[in-house]
Amino acid sequence: MKTVLIGVGQAGGKLARALTDFDDRFGFGAVLDTVAVNSAKADLHPLDCETVLVGADRVGGHGVGGDNELGAEVMDADVGEVMGALDGSVTARAEAIVVVAGLGGGTGSGGAPVLVRELQRIYDLPVYGLGILPGRDEGALYQVNAGRSLKTLVREADATLLVDNDAWHATGDSVAEAFDAINEAIARRVGLLLASGEATDGVAESVVDASEVINTLRSGGIASLGYASAAVGDDAADNVNAVTSVVRQAVLTGASLPDVDEADAALVVVAGRPERISRKGVERSRAWVEEHLGCMQVRGGDFPLDSDRLAGLVLCGGVERSGRVEEFLERARRAAEETAEREDEQDDPNTAFQTDELDSLM
């Protein structure tokens, strides 16, 4: 799927760059262009892509300090500059735009929904969000920001692929190590999904293209993406169990949003050398996903890839009823209450979450 990436905020810019590097490294050609947007000038300097500084007149290039309301304001004021930077990027070749952001900070959580709304107004393309939820130990401000941002991002985007930081944060990792590992894990998953149907090493028996991804995400809401891989033998007939195992692991232990057991639609992609991919295994995997997730729309196909391993990708659309989402929203509510108590605010903090948009997620 030919895609233009827009990274908003520090985490969004780094992840967008990691996705671009992954695509370049394997020569897939799925990422057409990458633009990074931030209110902090220092965070843009290391990024090897087009950059746009917003809010310079308000914050002088020093960032919004975790204030996502200010993040939304500076993006709204300078969104024209961002759209100008995209003029040569969103061409007729583009099949989707993906806005990448950490949902806990200031510029990303506040600015990403504003930018998505403007992109929807200008372009006749699917506009997706790729949002990173803060971990449980990242502080109350990050939880509150992410709760508010998720509500608006889900409303504005055609679909929002969520990544839960806690899913891959290994015990003992430093903050930098944890974020680097998470970025690499996300880049591998999302990069392979975008590359499906692009430049490949062989001829797929059942082609996966952009329409399969778009149709899987058509119901909107929240999406999850699972991944797993395993070493296999040379003969496809011997790899039936290997194919079914990697697909199950992708759903059960390798998902960007863990504990998903219900979805509106799913896409199963098996990547590897064509002669090693068992068609029986792929069909069994699709049947298992259909039963496990309780959805009738399960698409599938293979992605020829020159590798000694087989990889399974499972994209699940419409997973906002996930227990993990409910758990996070409750955590955000509690954080809002605690923050309000500390600041002796008189307003009920729960009102920030009592909206039709949020209720519909539940």
C-alpha positions in Angstrom: 0.0 0.0 0.0 1.6 3.2 -1.2 1.6 5.5 1.9 2.7 8.9 3.0 3.8 9.0 6.7 3.4 12.1 8.9 5.0 11.9 12.3 3.6 14.3 14.9 5.5 15.0 18.1 8.8 13.4 19.3 7.5 9.8 19.5 5.6 10.2 16.2 8.6 11.6 14.3 10.9 8.8 15.5 8.5 6.1 14.7 7.7 7.5 11.3 11.5 7.6 10.6 11.8 4.0 11.8 9.1 2.9 9.4 10.8 4.7 6.6 14.2 3.1 7.4 12.6 -0.4 7.5 10.9 0.2 4.1 14.2 1.5 2.6 16.3 -1.4 4.1 14.2 -4.0 2.4 13.5 -2.0 -0.8 9.7 -2.4 -0.6 8.9 1.1 -1.8 5.7 1.3 0.1 6.5 4.6 1.9 6.4 7.3 -0.7 7.4 10.2 1.6 7.8 11.1 5.3 7.2 14.4 7.0 7.9 15.1 10.7 5.9 17.8 12.5 6.8 19.2 16.0 6.7 22.2 18.2 10.2 21.4 19.6 12.9 22.4 17.2 15.6 20.1 18.8 13.5 17.0 18.2 13.3 17.7 14.5 17.1 18.1 13.9 18.0 14.4 14.1 15.3 13.3 11.6 16.4 12.6 8.0 13.2 13.7 6.3 11.1 16.8 5.6 10.3 18.7 8.8 7.8 21.3 9.8 8.1 23.4 13.0 4.7 24.5 14.4 3.9 27.0 17.2 7.2 28.9 16.9 5.3 32.2 17.7 3.8 30.7 20.8 6.5 28.5 22.3 9.6 29.6 20.4 10.6 26.1 19.2 10.8 24.7 22.8 7.8 22.4 22.7 4.4 22.6 24.5 5.6 21.0 27.7 3.0 18.1 27.6 0.1 20.5 27.3 -2.0 18.8 24.7 -4.6 21.6 24.5 -1.7 24.0 23.5 -0.5 21.3 21.1 -3.9 21.3 19.4 -3.9 25.1 19.3 -0.5 25.5 17.6 -1.3 22.7 15.1 -4.6 24.4 14.3 -2.8 27.8 13.8 0.0 26.4 11.6 -1.8 23.5 9.8 -1.5 25.4 6.6 2.3 25.1 6.7 2.0 21.4 7.2 -0.3 21.0 4.3 2.1 23.1 2.2 4.9 20.7 3.0 2.8 17.8 1.8 2.0 19.4 -1.6 4.7 17.3 -3.4 4.2 14.2 -1.3 0.6 13.2 -1.6 0.6 12.4 -5.3 -1.7 10.3 -7.5 0.4 7.2 -6.4 -0.6 7.5 -2.8 -3.2 5.1 -1.5 -3.4 6.2 2.1 -2.0 8.7 4.6 -0.9 7.6 8.0 -0.5 10.1 10.9 1.8 8.7 13.6 1.8 10.0 17.1 2.5 9.2 20.7 -0.8 9.8 22.5 0.6 10.8 25.8 2.7 13.8 25.0 1.7 17.4 24.1 2.3 18.0 20.4 1.4 14.5 19.3 -1.7 13.9 21.4 -3.1 17.4 20.8 -1.9 18.0 17.2 -2.5 14.6 15.5 -6.3 14.8 15.6 -6.3 18.3 14.3 -4.1 17.4 11.4 -6.1 14.3 10.6 -9.3 16.4 10.4 -7.6 18.8 8.0 -6.2 15.9 5.9 -9.7 14.4 5.6 -11.0 17.8 4.4 -8.4 18.2 1.7 -7.6 14.7 0.4 -9.9 12.0 -1.0 -7.8 9.2 0.5 -8.1 7.0 3.6 -6.4 8.8 6.5 -5.3 6.5 9.3 -4.0 7.2 12.8 -1.1 5.1 14.3 -1.2 5.9 18.0 1.0 4.8 20.8 -0.6 4.4 24.2 1.6 5.4 27.2 2.7 2.6 29.6 1.1 2.3 33.1 4.2 3.9 34.7 4.5 6.9 32.5 2.6 9.3 34.8 -0.9 10.7 35.2 -0.4 13.5 32.7 0.4 11.1 29.9 -2.7 8.9 30.8 -5.0 11.9 30.7 -3.6 13.3 27.5 -3.9 9.9 25.8 -7.5 9.4 27.0 -8.5 12.7 25.4 -6.4 12.3 22.3 -7.7 8.7 21.6 -11.3 10.0 21.8 -10.8 12.6 19.2 -8.4 10.7 17.0 -10.8 7.7 16.7 -13.5 10.2 15.7 -11.5 12.0 13.0 -9.5 9.1 11.4 -10.8 6.4 9.1 -9.3 3.9 11.6 -6.7 4.1 14.4 -4.1 1.4 14.8 -3.2 1.3 18.5 0.1 0.2 20.0 0.2 -0.5 23.7 3.7 0.4 25.1 3.3 -2.2 27.9 3.0 -5.0 25.3 6.8 -4.9 24.5 8.4 -3.1 27.4 10.8 -5.7 28.8 11.6 -5.6 32.5 15.0 -3.9 33.2 15.1 -1.9 29.9 16.0 1.7 30.2 13.5 4.2 28.8 15.6 4.7 25.6 16.1 1.0 25.1 12.4 0.3 25.6 11.3 3.0 23.1 13.9 1.8 20.5 12.7 -1.8 20.9 9.1 -0.7 20.6 9.8 1.4 17.5 11.6 -1.6 15.9 8.7 -4.0 16.7 6.1 -1.6 15.3 8.2 -0.8 12.2 8.5 -4.6 11.4 4.7 -5.1 11.8 3.4 -2.0 10.1 6.2 -2.0 7.5 5.4 -5.6 6.3 1.7 -4.7 6.2 2.3 -1.7 4.0 4.6 -3.7 1.8 2.1 -6.4 1.1 1.4 -6.3 -2.6 4.4 -4.1 -3.4 7.8 -5.2 -4.6 8.2 -8.9 -3.7 10.5 -11.8 -4.1 8.3 -14.1 -6.1 4.7 -14.5 -7.2 2.0 -14.7 -4.6 -0.7 -17.4 -5.1 -3.3 -15.1 -3.3 -2.3 -11.5 -3.7 -2.8 -9.0 -0.8 -3.1 -5.5 -2.0 -4.1 -2.1 -0.6 -7.8 -2.8 -1.1 -7.6 -5.7 1.4 -6.2 -3.5 4.1 -8.6 -0.7 3.4 -11.6 -3.0 3.4 -10.5 -4.6 6.7 -10.3 -1.2 8.3 -13.6 0.1 6.7 -15.6 -0.2 9.9 -13.4 2.5 11.5 -12.7 2.6 15.2 -9.7 1.0 16.7 -7.4 -1.6 15.0 -4.7 -4.0 16.2 -1.9 -5.6 14.3 -0.3 -8.9 15.4 3.0 -10.5 14.2 5.0 -13.7 14.8 7.6 -15.7 12.9 9.3 -19.1 12.9 11.9 -21.1 11.1 10.5 -23.6 8.6 11.6 -26.4 6.3 11.8 -26.3 2.5 8.6 -28.2 1.7 5.3 -26.5 2.1 3.6 -29.8 2.9 5.6 -30.0 6.1 4.8 -26.4 7.2 1.0 -26.7 7.8 1.5 -26.5 11.6 4.1 -23.8 11.3 1.7 -21.5 9.4 -1.1 -22.0 11.8 1.2 -21.6 14.8 2.6 -18.2 13.7 -0.9 -16.9 12.9 -2.1 -17.9 16.4 0.9 -16.4 18.1 0.4 -13.2 16.1 -3.1 -12.9 17.6 -2.5 -14.3 21.1 1.0 -13.0 22.0 2.3 -10.7 19.3 -0.5 -8.1 18.9 0.1 -4.3 19.1 -3.0 -4.2 21.3 -3.0 -7.4 23.5 -6.0 -9.5 24.6 -8.1 -8.9 21.5 -10.8 -11.6 21.3 -13.5 -9.8 19.2 -13.2 -7.9 15.9 -15.4 -6.7 13.1 -13.0 -7.8 10.3 -9.5 -9.4 10.0 -6.8 -9.8 7.4 -4.4 -12.7 7.6 -1.1 -12.4 5.7 1.6 -15.1 5.6 5.0 -13.9 4.4 7.9 -16.1 3.2 9.2 -18.0 0.2 6.2 -19.1 -1.9 7.3 -22.7 -2.1 7.4 -22.9 1.7 3.9 -21.5 2.4 1.3 -24.2 3.0 -2.0 -23.3 1.4 -3.7 -25.7 3.8 -2.1 -23.9 6.7 -3.3 -20.5 5.5 -6.9 -21.7 5.1 -6.8 -23.4 8.6 -5.4 -20.1 10.0 -8.2 -18.1 8.5 -10.8 -20.5 9.9 -9.2 -20.2 13.3 -9.1 -16.4 13.2 -12.8 -16.4 12.2 -13.8 -18.6 15.1 -11.5 -16.9 17.7 -12.5 -13.3 16.8 -16.1 -14.1 16.0 -16.1 -12.2 12.7 -17.3 -13.4 9.3 -15.0 -11.0 7.3 -11.6 -12.7 7.4 -9.5 -11.9 4.3 -6.2 -13.6 3.6 -3.3 -14.0 1.3 0.5 -14.5 1.1 3.4 -12.2 0.7 6.4 -13.6 -1.1 9.6 -12.7 0.9 13.1 -14.1 0.5 13.6 -15.4 4.0 14.4 -18.6 5.8 11.5 -17.9 8.2 7.7 -17.6 7.8 5.9 -14.6 9.3 2.3 -14.2 10.2 0.5 -10.9 10.2 -3.0 -10.4 11.5 -4.7 -7.1 11.1 -7.9 -6.8 13.2 -10.4 -4.0 12.6 -13.1 -2.8 14.9 -11.5 -4.0 18.2 -12.7 -1.1 20.4 -14.6 -3.5 22.6 -11.2 -5.0 23.7 -10.7 -5.4 27.4 -7.3 -3.7 27.0 -9.0 -0.5 25.6 -11.5 -0.5 28.5 -8.7 -1.0 31.0 -6.8 2.0 29.5 -9.8 4.3 29.5 -10.5 3.5 33.1 -6.8 4.2 33.9 -7.2 7.6 32.1 -10.3 8.4 34.1 -8.6 7.6 37.4 -5.6 9.7 36.4 -7.9 12.6 35.6 -9.5 12.3 39.0 -6.2 12.2 40.8 -4.9 15.1 38.9 -8.0 17.2 39.7 -7.8 16.3 43.4 -4.2 17.4 43.6 -5.0 20.7 41.8 -8.2 21.2 43.9 -10.2 21.7 40.8 -14.0 22.1 41.2 -15.0 20.6 37.9 -15.8 16.9 37.6 -12.8 15.4 35.6 -15.0 12.6 34.4 -16.8 15.0 32.1 -13.8 15.0 29.8 -14.6 11.3 29.1 -18.4 11.4 29.1 -19.0 12.0 25.4 -20.9 10.2 22.7 -17.7 9.5 20.9 -16.1 7.8 23.9 -19.3 5.9 24.8 -19.4 4.4 21.3 -15.9 2.9 21.8 -17.2 0.9 24.7 
